[in-house]
Amino acid sequence: MRISELSAQSGVTVPTIKYYLREGLLPEGERSAPTQAAYGSLHVQRLGVIRALLDAGVSVAETRRVLATLDAPPGSAHELLGAAHAAITRPVDEGVDLTEAERLVEGLGWKPGTCDPDVLGDVARALDGLERAGFTVPDGVLPVYLQSIRVIADAEIAATPSDSAEAAVRYVVLGSVLVEPLLLALRRVAEQVASAERFGGTKTGD
Amino acid sequence: MRISELSAQSGVTVPTIKYYLREGLLPEGERSAPTQAAYGSLHVQRLGVIRALLDAGVSVAETRRVLATLDAPPGSAHELLGAAHAAITRPVDEGVDLTEAERLVEGLGWKPGTCDPDVLGDVARALDGLERAGFTVPDGVLPVYLQSIRVIADAEIAATPSDSAEAAVRYVVLGSVLVEPLLLALRRVAEQVASAERFGGTKTGD
């Protein structure tokens, strides 16, 4: 199909498609004439993935890395997850002290060598942010975070498709990244529900 | 203290402090001379909160609204949580169908009227993103999300401080927003730990 039809099928405007082509997010179509290229259903699918990643707050550079992981996945399912996380994780800053982060994630069953250091750096950065704001997670809440998050991760990893490598790649890469906005939105709803049940009163306006 | 000392104590540069003053994030100091203002420990504290919010990915406009909620909190603890969420939630788009989101959050104990519609709009947007990417959360995983997230929210709301209104405000507003990066980082670590346990192999490089 031509770019105009690709636009119609995907709901993405032609200038935006051209931008994705320039940024290397979308592979070039097959050249059918000097000024014309042909696109296929893989381009439609890829546009859906690009939009979903960008809408989830993933940057253009990170999206490019996530797509590269999808296109050329590393050998094992475990390495794949590491590559997906690396694509969306800022490298850990030189000289950052990971001791506190490591002590915390021991509560998730973490042992040295089971996890990419950049991801530990994210934990350290989040703890820093809380400290700078003078915010302390209550003692009783932190163990609940660790237990519940571990339950979530176990269920996710156990559900990795085993029928095809391609399905496993999609599941691990997209599931890890795209589910984040859903979990945060569900937490806000759950907090409001729990708060309504505990403190009473309903929100006006709905 | 002068602005130079506020900078030294907070670790925020003078030009950045001036930017926060212009943006209305930081209240003006007490005018001590036509070209000089005096700042106090509340300014140091406030700078810590501003940095933590911005570092957590909250926009300048959202940070302004979160701070306004901290400064002039609504009456009840439940309304407060709604205001905190509203400050960081994009208003729900006109005409968005919330049916699927509502059906999902029933699994959190949601009933009509217990939750701000904008927060439901976030759930709908997250579900849209997954659908556009052609990603389906496996049947067995979704109930685990709902149960675990509800367990987390219950623990958080139960730990709301009751000793002072100010402490409750800080806890609800900052706890809801600032803990998000921590939970996402913990999930990535937990996924890698669960994946290492299930598929074996350790990451190289750590």
HADDOCK unambig.tbl for C-alpha pairs under 7 A between the chains (distance, minus, plus):
assign (segid A and resid 48 and name CA) (segid B and resid 132 and name CA) 5.10 0.50 0.50
assign (segid A and resid 48 and name CA) (segid B and resid 133 and name CA) 4.77 0.50 0.50
assign (segid A and resid 49 and name CA) (segid B and resid 132 and name CA) 6.82 0.50 0.50
assign (segid A and resid 49 and name CA) (segid B and resid 133 and name CA) 4.24 0.50 0.50
assign (segid A and resid 52 and name CA) (segid B and resid 129 and name CA) 4.70 0.50 0.50
assign (segid A and resid 52 and name CA) (segid B and resid 130 and name CA) 6.69 0.50 0.50
assign (segid A and resid 52 and name CA) (segid B and resid 132 and name CA) 6.13 0.50 0.50
assign (segid A and resid 52 and name CA) (segid B and resid 133 and name CA) 5.54 0.50 0.50
assign (segid A and resid 55 and name CA) (segid B and resid 129 and name CA) 6.98 0.50 0.50
assign (segid A and resid 77 and name CA) (segid B and resid 199 and name CA) 6.98 0.50 0.50
assign (segid A and resid 78 and name CA) (segid B and resid 195 and name CA) 5.72 0.50 0.50
assign (segid A and resid 78 and name CA) (segid B and resid 196 and name CA) 6.24 0.50 0.50
assign (segid A and resid 78 and name CA) (segid B and resid 199 and name CA) 6.20 0.50 0.50
assign (segid A and resid 79 and name CA) (segid B and resid 203 and name CA) 6.96 0.50 0.50
assign (segid A and resid 81 and name CA) (segid B and resid 192 and name CA) 6.93 0.50 0.50
assign (segid A and resid 108 and name CA) (segid B and resid 190 and name CA) 5.99 0.50 0.50
assign (segid A and resid 109 and name CA) (segid B and resid 193 and name CA) 6.83 0.50 0.50
assign (segid A and resid 110 and name CA) (segid B and resid 193 and name CA) 5.91 0.50 0.50
assign (segid A and resid 113 and name CA) (segid B and resid 202 and name CA) 5.87 0.50 0.50
assign (segid A and resid 113 and name CA) (segid B and resid 203 and name CA) 6.16 0.50 0.50
assign (segid A and resid 113 and name CA) (segid B and resid 206 and name CA) 5.54 0.50 0.50
assign (segid A and resid 114 and name CA) (segid B and resid 192 and name CA) 6.77 0.50 0.50
assign (segid A and resid 114 and name CA) (segid B and resid 193 and name CA) 5.72 0.50 0.50
assign (segid A and resid 114 and name CA) (segid B and resid 196 and name CA) 6.22 0.50 0.50
assign (segid A and resid 114 and name CA) (segid B and resid 202 and name CA) 5.39 0.50 0.50
assign (segid A and resid 114 and name CA) (segid B and resid 203 and name CA) 6.19 0.50 0.50
assign (segid A and resid 115 and name CA) (segid B and resid 189 and name CA) 6.35 0.50 0.50
assign (segid A and resid 115 and name CA) (segid B and resid 192 and name CA) 5.68 0.50 0.50
assign (segid A and resid 115 and name CA) (segid B and resid 193 and name CA) 6.46 0.50 0.50
assign (segid A and resid 115 and name CA) (segid B and resid 203 and name CA) 6.31 0.50 0.50
assign (segid A and resid 116 and name CA) (segid B and resid 203 and name CA) 6.45 0.50 0.50
assign (segid A and resid 116 and name CA) (segid B and resid 206 and name CA) 6.80 0.50 0.50
assign (segid A and resid 117 and name CA) (segid B and resid 206 and name CA) 6.29 0.50 0.50
assign (segid A and resid 119 and name CA) (segid B and resid 185 and name CA) 6.66 0.50 0.50
assign (segid A and resid 119 and name CA) (segid B and resid 188 and name CA) 6.84 0.50 0.50
assign (segid A and resid 119 and name CA) (segid B and resid 189 and name CA) 6.43 0.50 0.50
assign (segid A and resid 120 and name CA) (segid B and resid 189 and name CA) 6.98 0.50 0.50
assign (segid A and resid 122 and name CA) (segid B and resid 185 and name CA) 5.67 0.50 0.50
assign (segid A and resid 123 and name CA) (segid B and resid 182 and name CA) 5.93 0.50 0.50
assign (segid A and resid 123 and name CA) (segid B and resid 185 and name CA) 5.25 0.50 0.50
assign (segid A and resid 123 and name CA) (segid B and resid 186 and name CA) 6.53 0.50 0.50
assign (segid A and resid 126 and name CA) (segid B and resid 181 and name CA) 5.67 0.50 0.50
assign (segid A and resid 126 and name CA) (segid B and resid 182 and name CA) 4.98 0.50 0.50
assign (segid A and resid 127 and name CA) (segid B and resid 182 and name CA) 6.85 0.50 0.50
assign (segid A and resid 129 and name CA) (segid B and resid 52 and name CA) 4.72 0.50 0.50
assign (segid A and resid 129 and name CA) (segid B and resid 55 and name CA) 6.97 0.50 0.50
assign (segid A and resid 130 and name CA) (segid B and resid 52 and name CA) 6.69 0.50 0.50
assign (segid A and resid 130 and name CA) (segid B and resid 178 and name CA) 6.47 0.50 0.50
assign (segid A and resid 132 and name CA) (segid B and resid 48 and name CA) 5.12 0.50 0.50
assign (segid A and resid 132 and name CA) (segid B and resid 49 and name CA) 6.83 0.50 0.50
assign (segid A and resid 132 and name CA) (segid B and resid 52 and name CA) 6.13 0.50 0.50
assign (segid A and resid 133 and name CA) (segid B and resid 48 and name CA) 4.77 0.50 0.50
assign (segid A and resid 133 and name CA) (segid B and resid 49 and name CA) 4.24 0.50 0.50
assign (segid A and resid 133 and name CA) (segid B and resid 52 and name CA) 5.53 0.50 0.50
assign (segid A and resid 138 and name CA) (segid B and resid 159 and name CA) 6.84 0.50 0.50
assign (segid A and resid 141 and name CA) (segid B and resid 155 and name CA) 5.73 0.50 0.50
assign (segid A and resid 141 and name CA) (segid B and resid 156 and name CA) 6.21 0.50 0.50
assign (segid A and resid 144 and name CA) (segid B and resid 152 and name CA) 6.26 0.50 0.50
assign (segid A and resid 145 and name CA) (segid B and resid 152 and name CA) 6.24 0.50 0.50
assign (segid A and resid 148 and name CA) (segid B and resid 148 and name CA) 5.20 0.50 0.50
assign (segid A and resid 148 and name CA) (segid B and resid 152 and name CA) 6.96 0.50 0.50
assign (segid A and resid 149 and name CA) (segid B and resid 187 and name CA) 5.76 0.50 0.50
assign (segid A and resid 149 and name CA) (segid B and resid 190 and name CA) 6.89 0.50 0.50
assign (segid A and resid 150 and name CA) (segid B and resid 190 and name CA) 5.58 0.50 0.50
assign (segid A and resid 152 and name CA) (segid B and resid 144 and name CA) 6.25 0.50 0.50
assign (segid A and resid 152 and name CA) (segid B and resid 145 and name CA) 6.23 0.50 0.50
assign (segid A and resid 152 and name CA) (segid B and resid 148 and name CA) 6.96 0.50 0.50
assign (segid A and resid 153 and name CA) (segid B and resid 187 and name CA) 6.58 0.50 0.50
assign (segid A and resid 153 and name CA) (segid B and resid 190 and name CA) 5.71 0.50 0.50
assign (segid A and resid 153 and name CA) (segid B and resid 191 and name CA) 4.86 0.50 0.50
assign (segid A and resid 153 and name CA) (segid B and resid 194 and name CA) 6.47 0.50 0.50
assign (segid A and resid 154 and name CA) (segid B and resid 194 and name CA) 5.72 0.50 0.50
assign (segid A and resid 155 and name CA) (segid B and resid 141 and name CA) 5.74 0.50 0.50
assign (segid A and resid 156 and name CA) (segid B and resid 141 and name CA) 6.20 0.50 0.50
assign (segid A and resid 157 and name CA) (segid B and resid 191 and name CA) 6.80 0.50 0.50
assign (segid A and resid 157 and name CA) (segid B and resid 194 and name CA) 6.58 0.50 0.50
assign (segid A and resid 157 and name CA) (segid B and resid 195 and name CA) 6.05 0.50 0.50
assign (segid A and resid 159 and name CA) (segid B and resid 138 and name CA) 6.86 0.50 0.50
assign (segid A and resid 178 and name CA) (segid B and resid 130 and name CA) 6.47 0.50 0.50
assign (segid A and resid 180 and name CA) (segid B and resid 184 and name CA) 6.95 0.50 0.50
assign (segid A and resid 181 and name CA) (segid B and resid 126 and name CA) 5.66 0.50 0.50
assign (segid A and resid 182 and name CA) (segid B and resid 123 and name CA) 5.95 0.50 0.50
assign (segid A and resid 182 and name CA) (segid B and resid 126 and name CA) 4.98 0.50 0.50
assign (segid A and resid 182 and name CA) (segid B and resid 127 and name CA) 6.85 0.50 0.50
assign (segid A and resid 184 and name CA) (segid B and resid 180 and name CA) 6.96 0.50 0.50
assign (segid A and resid 185 and name CA) (segid B and resid 119 and name CA) 6.66 0.50 0.50
assign (segid A and resid 185 and name CA) (segid B and resid 122 and name CA) 5.67 0.50 0.50
assign (segid A and resid 185 and name CA) (segid B and resid 123 and name CA) 5.25 0.50 0.50
assign (segid A and resid 186 and name CA) (segid B and resid 123 and name CA) 6.53 0.50 0.50
assign (segid A and resid 187 and name CA) (segid B and resid 149 and name CA) 5.76 0.50 0.50
assign (segid A and resid 187 and name CA) (segid B and resid 153 and name CA) 6.56 0.50 0.50
assign (segid A and resid 188 and name CA) (segid B and resid 119 and name CA) 6.83 0.50 0.50
assign (segid A and resid 189 and name CA) (segid B and resid 115 and name CA) 6.37 0.50 0.50
assign (segid A and resid 189 and name CA) (segid B and resid 119 and name CA) 6.43 0.50 0.50
assign (segid A and resid 189 and name CA) (segid B and resid 120 and name CA) 7.00 0.50 0.50
assign (segid A and resid 190 and name CA) (segid B and resid 108 and name CA) 5.99 0.50 0.50
assign (segid A and resid 190 and name CA) (segid B and resid 149 and name CA) 6.89 0.50 0.50
assign (segid A and resid 190 and name CA) (segid B and resid 150 and name CA) 5.59 0.50 0.50
assign (segid A and resid 190 and name CA) (segid B and resid 153 and name CA) 5.69 0.50 0.50
assign (segid A and resid 191 and name CA) (segid B and resid 153 and name CA) 4.85 0.50 0.50
assign (segid A and resid 191 and name CA) (segid B and resid 157 and name CA) 6.79 0.50 0.50
assign (segid A and resid 192 and name CA) (segid B and resid 81 and name CA) 6.93 0.50 0.50
assign (segid A and resid 192 and name CA) (segid B and resid 114 and name CA) 6.75 0.50 0.50
assign (segid A and resid 192 and name CA) (segid B and resid 115 and name CA) 5.69 0.50 0.50
assign (segid A and resid 193 and name CA) (segid B and resid 109 and name CA) 6.83 0.50 0.50
assign (segid A and resid 193 and name CA) (segid B and resid 110 and name CA) 5.89 0.50 0.50
assign (segid A and resid 193 and name CA) (segid B and resid 114 and name CA) 5.71 0.50 0.50
assign (segid A and resid 193 and name CA) (segid B and resid 115 and name CA) 6.46 0.50 0.50
assign (segid A and resid 194 and name CA) (segid B and resid 153 and name CA) 6.48 0.50 0.50
assign (segid A and resid 194 and name CA) (segid B and resid 154 and name CA) 5.74 0.50 0.50
assign (segid A and resid 194 and name CA) (segid B and resid 157 and name CA) 6.59 0.50 0.50
assign (segid A and resid 195 and name CA) (segid B and resid 78 and name CA) 5.72 0.50 0.50
assign (segid A and resid 195 and name CA) (segid B and resid 157 and name CA) 6.07 0.50 0.50
assign (segid A and resid 196 and name CA) (segid B and resid 78 and name CA) 6.22 0.50 0.50
assign (segid A and resid 196 and name CA) (segid B and resid 114 and name CA) 6.22 0.50 0.50
assign (segid A and resid 199 and name CA) (segid B and resid 77 and name CA) 6.96 0.50 0.50
assign (segid A and resid 199 and name CA) (segid B and resid 78 and name CA) 6.19 0.50 0.50
assign (segid A and resid 202 and name CA) (segid B and resid 113 and name CA) 5.84 0.50 0.50
assign (segid A and resid 202 and name CA) (segid B and resid 114 and name CA) 5.37 0.50 0.50
assign (segid A and resid 203 and name CA) (segid B and resid 79 and name CA) 6.93 0.50 0.50
assign (segid A and resid 203 and name CA) (segid B and resid 113 and name CA) 6.16 0.50 0.50
assign (segid A and resid 203 and name CA) (segid B and resid 114 and name CA) 6.19 0.50 0.50
assign (segid A and resid 203 and name CA) (segid B and resid 115 and name CA) 6.30 0.50 0.50
assign (segid A and resid 203 and name CA) (segid B and resid 116 and name CA) 6.43 0.50 0.50
assign (segid A and resid 206 and name CA) (segid B and resid 113 and name CA) 5.58 0.50 0.50
assign (segid A and resid 206 and name CA) (segid B and resid 116 and name CA) 6.89 0.50 0.50
assign (segid A and resid 206 and name CA) (segid B and resid 117 and name CA) 6.37 0.50 0.50
